[in-house]
Amino acid sequence: MPRVFHSAILKPSTDQVWQVLRDFGGVHRWLPGIDRCDVENGLQGDQVGAVRHLVTRDGTRFRERLLALSDYDLTLAYAIIEAPLPVSDHLAEIRVIPVTEGGGSFLAWSAEFACPDGEHDRVTRFMLDEVIRPGLAALERGLAA
């Protein structure tokens, strides 16, 4: 199974970063390209089992389920359950760790998924270059404002 991983040290505090990330239904406020995010079935954006319906600026639609959220460990896990990408068995995790020397936050974002053999590179590049890297940069910019 392909796996993508990216990490960054962000200047905002762990508390600031986690307050934004833990709102699974608020991803449209910080992730570039997401125009709308609705949490289905009346659940809250921090309830395990919540499904968010994402619509990108070009009208592309995704559905993702929150699998785990820990305020103690500052982690969340989610799965793509519907996407225009050729992926299945998707599992992603975002983890925030305090930087003890100098302050700030270490953020790690990873995902594993299955896809057809000929699609590994394309899907991996999409996740890294269109979601994770710009997402981390936008998160930091938004918190610094």
ROZATI-297466 format. One record per atom (N, C-alpha, C): residue number from 0; atom name; x, y, z. Coordinates in steps of 0.02 Angstrom, whole numbers, always signed. Layout:
> NUM;CA;X;Y;Z
...
//
This chain:
> 0;N;+42;-59;+0
> 0;CA;+0;+0;+0
> 0;C;+44;+62;+0
> 1;N;+28;+110;-42
> 1;CA;+66;+173;-41
> 1;C;+54;+209;+25
> 2;N;+105;+247;+45
> 2;CA;+101;+286;+107
> 2;C;+132;+354;+93
> 3;N;+97;+406;+114
> 3;CA;+125;+473;+109
> 3;C;+135;+499;+180
> 4;N;+187;+540;+188
> 4;CA;+201;+569;+253
> 4;C;+234;+637;+242
> 5;N;+212;+684;+281
> 5;CA;+243;+751;+279
> 5;C;+238;+780;+349
> 6;N;+290;+816;+368
> 6;CA;+290;+848;+434
> 6;C;+316;+918;+427
> 7;N;+300;+958;+477
> 7;CA;+323;+1027;+478
> 7;C;+323;+1052;+549
> 8;N;+365;+1101;+562
> 8;CA;+364;+1136;+626
> 8;C;+330;+1203;+613
> 9;N;+276;+1213;+649
> 9;CA;+237;+1274;+641
> 9;C;+250;+1320;+701
> 10;N;+249;+1384;+690
> 10;CA;+262;+1432;+744
> 10;C;+206;+1436;+796
> 11;N;+142;+1432;+776
> 11;CA;+89;+1436;+826
> 11;C;+93;+1380;+878
> 12;N;+65;+1395;+936
> 12;CA;+68;+1346;+991
> 12;C;+27;+1284;+974
> 13;N;+42;+1231;+1009
> 13;CA;+6;+1167;+1001
> 13;C;-68;+1177;+1014
> 14;N;-85;+1216;+1065
> 14;CA;-156;+1229;+1080
> 14;C;-191;+1263;+1022
> 15;N;-158;+1313;+993
> 15;CA;-188;+1349;+936
> 15;C;-198;+1302;+877
> 16;N;-148;+1263;+861
> 16;CA;-152;+1217;+804
> 16;C;-206;+1164;+815
> 17;N;-207;+1136;+875
> 17;CA;-255;+1082;+889
> 17;C;-327;+1108;+888
> 18;N;-340;+1168;+912
> 18;CA;-408;+1194;+912
> 18;C;-436;+1199;+841
> 19;N;-393;+1214;+793
> 19;CA;-415;+1217;+723
> 19;C;-424;+1146;+696
> 20;N;-376;+1103;+706
> 20;CA;-377;+1036;+676
> 20;C;-433;+992;+704
> 21;N;-447;+998;+768
> 21;CA;-495;+953;+800
> 21;C;-566;+964;+774
> 22;N;-578;+1022;+742
> 22;CA;-644;+1035;+712
> 22;C;-645;+1004;+642
> 23;N;-660;+940;+640
> 23;CA;-661;+902;+578
> 23;C;-708;+934;+526
> 24;N;-760;+966;+549
> 24;CA;-808;+998;+504
> 24;C;-788;+1069;+483
> 25;N;-731;+1094;+508
> 25;CA;-709;+1161;+492
> 25;C;-651;+1164;+444
> 26;N;-637;+1110;+410
> 26;CA;-579;+1106;+366
> 26;C;-580;+1159;+310
> 27;N;-640;+1179;+289
> 27;CA;-646;+1229;+235
> 27;C;-619;+1298;+257
> 28;N;-611;+1308;+322
> 28;CA;-586;+1372;+347
> 28;C;-510;+1379;+337
> 29;N;-475;+1323;+327
> 29;CA;-402;+1327;+323
> 29;C;-371;+1288;+265
> 30;N;-404;+1238;+239
> 30;CA;-374;+1197;+186
> 30;C;-388;+1228;+118
> 31;N;-336;+1248;+82
> 31;CA;-345;+1280;+17
> 31;C;-385;+1235;-31
> 32;N;-428;+1268;-70
> 32;CA;-466;+1232;-120
> 32;C;-532;+1204;-97
> 33;N;-545;+1202;-32
> 33;CA;-608;+1177;-6
> 33;C;-656;+1236;+1
> 34;N;-710;+1233;-37
> 34;CA;-758;+1288;-37
> 34;C;-811;+1278;+17
> 35;N;-829;+1215;+30
> 35;CA;-883;+1202;+77
> 35;C;-871;+1136;+112
> 36;N;-890;+1133;+175
> 36;CA;-886;+1070;+214
> 36;C;-949;+1066;+257
> 37;N;-986;+1012;+247
> 37;CA;-1046;+1000;+287
> 37;C;-1038;+934;+323
> 38;N;-1054;+934;+388
> 38;CA;-1053;+871;+426
> 38;C;-1123;+842;+421
> 39;N;-1126;+779;+402
> 39;CA;-1190;+746;+389
> 39;C;-1224;+722;+453
> 40;N;-1289;+711;+447
> 40;CA;-1331;+679;+498
> 40;C;-1332;+716;+565
> 41;N;-1322;+781;+564
> 41;CA;-1328;+820;+625
> 41;C;-1274;+809;+677
> 42;N;-1220;+775;+659
> 42;CA;-1166;+764;+707
> 42;C;-1122;+827;+710
> 43;N;-1085;+832;+764
> 43;CA;-1037;+887;+772
> 43;C;-972;+868;+738
> 44;N;-932;+919;+721
> 44;CA;-869;+908;+686
> 44;C;-815;+874;+727
> 45;N;-827;+865;+791
> 45;CA;-777;+830;+832
> 45;C;-802;+764;+859
> 46;N;-857;+738;+832
> 46;CA;-885;+675;+854
> 46;C;-858;+618;+810
> 47;N;-827;+569;+843
> 47;CA;-803;+511;+806
> 47;C;-862;+479;+770
> 48;N;-851;+462;+707
> 48;CA;-904;+435;+665
> 48;C;-934;+487;+619
> 49;N;-921;+552;+633
> 49;CA;-947;+605;+590
> 49;C;-921;+597;+519
> 50;N;-964;+611;+471
> 50;CA;-944;+610;+401
> 50;C;-949;+681;+375
> 51;N;-894;+705;+346
> 51;CA;-895;+772;+316
> 51;C;-899;+765;+240
> 52;N;-939;+808;+211
> 52;CA;-947;+811;+139
> 52;C;-912;+874;+116
> 53;N;-859;+865;+77
> 53;CA;-818;+920;+53
> 53;C;-834;+936;-19
> 54;N;-836;+1000;-35
> 54;CA;-844;+1021;-105
> 54;C;-787;+1069;-119
> 55;N;-749;+1054;-171
> 55;CA;-693;+1097;-190
> 55;C;-718;+1155;-233
> 56;N;-675;+1202;-245
> 56;CA;-694;+1261;-284
> 56;C;-717;+1243;-355
> 57;N;-690;+1187;-381
> 57;CA;-711;+1167;-449
> 57;C;-770;+1118;-448
> 58;N;-800;+1108;-389
> 58;CA;-859;+1065;-384
> 58;C;-846;+992;-369
> 59;N;-783;+973;-363
> 59;CA;-766;+904;-346
> 59;C;-790;+888;-275
> 60;N;-815;+828;-265
> 60;CA;-843;+809;-201
> 60;C;-805;+750;-170
> 61;N;-797;+755;-104
> 61;CA;-765;+703;-64
> 61;C;-809;+691;-3
> 62;N;-806;+631;+24
> 62;CA;-836;+616;+89
> 62;C;-783;+581;+131
> 63;N;-777;+604;+193
> 63;CA;-727;+577;+239
> 63;C;-758;+565;+307
> 64;N;-737;+510;+339
> 64;CA;-764;+492;+405
> 64;C;-710;+502;+459
> 65;N;-729;+534;+514
> 65;CA;-684;+542;+571
> 65;C;-682;+475;+609
> 66;N;-625;+444;+612
> 66;CA;-618;+379;+644
> 66;C;-595;+383;+716
> 67;N;-556;+433;+733
> 67;CA;-530;+441;+801
> 67;C;-511;+513;+812
> 68;N;-520;+536;+874
> 68;CA;-499;+603;+893
> 68;C;-480;+600;+967
> 69;N;-419;+621;+981
> 69;CA;-395;+620;+1050
> 69;C;-367;+688;+1070
> 70;N;-402;+721;+1116
> 70;CA;-377;+784;+1143
> 70;C;-316;+772;+1188
> 71;N;-309;+712;+1214
> 71;CA;-251;+695;+1256
> 71;C;-188;+687;+1213
> 72;N;-194;+648;+1159
> 72;CA;-137;+635;+1115
> 72;C;-130;+685;+1058
> 73;N;-179;+729;+1051
> 73;CA;-181;+779;+997
> 73;C;-174;+745;+929
> 74;N;-216;+695;+918
> 74;CA;-216;+659;+854
> 74;C;-288;+652;+830
> 75;N;-293;+648;+765
> 75;CA;-357;+628;+735
> 75;C;-341;+582;+677
> 76;N;-388;+538;+663
> 76;CA;-382;+492;+607
> 76;C;-447;+495;+567
> 77;N;-440;+491;+501
> 77;CA;-499;+494;+459
> 77;C;-487;+450;+398
> 78;N;-542;+434;+364
> 78;CA;-539;+393;+304
> 78;C;-579;+427;+248
> 79;N;-552;+425;+188
> 79;CA;-591;+446;+130
> 79;C;-639;+389;+115
> 80;N;-703;+405;+111
> 80;CA;-752;+353;+96
> 80;C;-782;+361;+26
> 81;N;-777;+421;-3
> 81;CA;-797;+433;-73
> 81;C;-753;+487;-101
> 82;N;-726;+476;-160
> 82;CA;-683;+526;-192
> 82;C;-678;+511;-266
> 83;N;-660;+562;-305
> 83;CA;-649;+550;-376
> 83;C;-580;+520;-389
> 84;N;-543;+504;-336
> 84;CA;-478;+472;-342
> 84;C;-486;+397;-341
> 85;N;-442;+360;-373
> 85;CA;-447;+287;-372
> 85;C;-415;+258;-308
> 86;N;-445;+274;-250
> 86;CA;-417;+250;-187
> 86;C;-469;+209;-149
> 87;N;-445;+163;-110
> 87;CA;-486;+125;-63
> 87;C;-444;+112;-1
> 88;N;-475;+89;+51
> 88;CA;-441;+73;+113
> 88;C;-396;+131;+136
> 89;N;-421;+191;+129
> 89;CA;-383;+251;+147
> 89;C;-386;+262;+223
> 90;N;-329;+277;+253
> 90;CA;-325;+294;+323
> 90;C;-274;+348;+332
> 91;N;-294;+405;+359
> 91;CA;-249;+461;+370
> 91;C;-247;+478;+444
> 92;N;-189;+505;+465
> 92;CA;-182;+527;+534
> 92;C;-146;+594;+535
> 93;N;-170;+638;+578
> 93;CA;-137;+702;+591
> 93;C;-121;+703;+665
> 94;N;-58;+719;+680
> 94;CA;-34;+719;+749
> 94;C;+2;+785;+762
> 95;N;-13;+815;+820
> 95;CA;+20;+878;+840
> 95;C;+60;+863;+903
> 96;N;+123;+884;+903
> 96;CA;+168;+873;+959
> 96;C;+200;+940;+978
> 97;N;+201;+957;+1042
> 97;CA;+233;+1020;+1062
> 97;C;+308;+1018;+1048
> 98;N;+334;+1074;+1024
> 98;CA;+406;+1082;+1018
> 98;C;+429;+1112;+1084
> 99;N;+467;+1075;+1122
> 99;CA;+484;+1096;+1190
> 99;C;+540;+1147;+1193
> 100;N;+582;+1148;+1143
> 100;CA;+636;+1198;+1143
> 100;C;+621;+1250;+1090
> 101;N;+603;+1308;+1111
> 101;CA;+589;+1362;+1065
> 101;C;+515;+1372;+1050
> 102;N;+473;+1326;+1070
> 102;CA;+401;+1333;+1060
> 102;C;+379;+1312;+991
> 103;N;+316;+1317;+981
> 103;CA;+286;+1297;+918
> 103;C;+259;+1227;+920
> 104;N;+244;+1201;+861
> 104;CA;+211;+1136;+855
> 104;C;+242;+1095;+800
> 105;N;+254;+1032;+813
> 105;CA;+274;+985;+762
> 105;C;+210;+951;+739
> 106;N;+198;+954;+674
> 106;CA;+137;+924;+647
> 106;C;+156;+871;+596
> 107;N;+129;+811;+605
> 107;CA;+142;+756;+559
> 107;C;+75;+734;+529
> 108;N;+74;+727;+463
> 108;CA;+13;+708;+427
> 108;C;+33;+649;+382
> 109;N;-1;+594;+390
> 109;CA;+15;+535;+350
> 109;C;-49;+503;+323
> 110;N;-42;+464;+271
> 110;CA;-99;+428;+243
> 110;C;-74;+365;+209
> 111;N;-113;+312;+217
> 111;CA;-102;+249;+181
> 111;C;-165;+235;+142
> 112;N;-158;+202;+85
> 112;CA;-216;+189;+43
> 112;C;-198;+135;-7
> 113;N;-249;+105;-35
> 113;CA;-240;+59;-91
> 113;C;-264;+94;-154
> 114;N;-230;+80;-209
> 114;CA;-251;+106;-274
> 114;C;-220;+62;-328
> 115;N;-246;+66;-389
> 115;CA;-217;+26;-443
> 115;C;-142;+41;-451
> 116;N;-104;-10;-470
> 116;CA;-31;-3;-476
> 116;C;-9;+57;-517
> 117;N;-42;+71;-572
> 117;CA;-21;+125;-615
> 117;C;-39;+195;-588
> 118;N;-75;+197;-533
> 118;CA;-98;+261;-505
> 118;C;-60;+283;-442
> 119;N;-14;+241;-416
> 119;CA;+21;+257;-353
> 119;C;+53;+326;-355
> 120;N;+93;+340;-406
> 120;CA;+129;+404;-408
> 120;C;+82;+463;-414
> 121;N;+32;+458;-456
> 121;CA;-15;+514;-466
> 121;C;-54;+529;-402
> 122;N;-79;+478;-369
> 122;CA;-119;+489;-308
> 122;C;-74;+514;-252
> 123;N;-14;+486;-246
> 123;CA;+32;+509;-195
> 123;C;+50;+582;-205
> 124;N;+66;+600;-267
> 124;CA;+82;+671;-282
> 124;C;+23;+716;-266
> 125;N;-38;+695;-284
> 125;CA;-97;+735;-269
> 125;C;-104;+746;-195
> 126;N;-99;+693;-155
> 126;CA;-107;+700;-83
> 126;C;-54;+746;-52
> 127;N;+7;+739;-75
> 127;CA;+61;+781;-47
> 127;C;+58;+853;-74
> 128;N;+51;+861;-139
> 128;CA;+58;+927;-170
> 128;C;-6;+967;-172
> 129;N;-64;+934;-168
> 129;CA;-127;+970;-172
> 129;C;-164;+973;-105
> 130;N;-146;+931;-58
> 130;CA;-182;+929;+6
> 130;C;-134;+943;+65
> 131;N;-87;+899;+77
> 131;CA;-48;+902;+139
> 131;C;-2;+963;+142
> 132;N;+43;+970;+94
> 132;CA;+90;+1026;+97
> 132;C;+55;+1094;+97
> 133;N;+9;+1107;+50
> 133;CA;-24;+1172;+52
> 133;C;-68;+1180;+114
> 134;N;-95;+1124;+139
> 134;CA;-135;+1127;+199
> 134;C;-96;+1150;+260
> 135;N;-36;+1122;+268
> 135;CA;+5;+1142;+325
> 135;C;+28;+1214;+319
> 136;N;+45;+1235;+259
> 136;CA;+66;+1305;+249
> 136;C;+8;+1353;+263
> 137;N;-52;+1337;+239
> 137;CA;-109;+1379;+250
> 137;C;-130;+1380;+323
> 138;N;-124;+1324;+357
> 138;CA;-140;+1322;+428
> 138;C;-95;+1370;+466
> 139;N;-31;+1368;+452
> 139;CA;+15;+1413;+487
> 139;C;+1;+1486;+471
> 140;N;-11;+1500;+407
> 140;CA;-26;+1570;+388
> 140;C;-89;+1595;+422
> 141;N;-140;+1553;+424
> 141;CA;-203;+1572;+455
> 141;C;-198;+1585;+530
> 142;N;-156;+1545;+563
> 142;CA;-147;+1554;+635
> 142;C;-101;+1613;+651
> 143;N;-58;+1631;+605
> 143;CA;-12;+1687;+616
> 143;C;-47;+1754;+605
> 144;N;-103;+1753;+570
> 144;CA;-138;+1816;+554
> 144;C;-171;+1846;+615
//
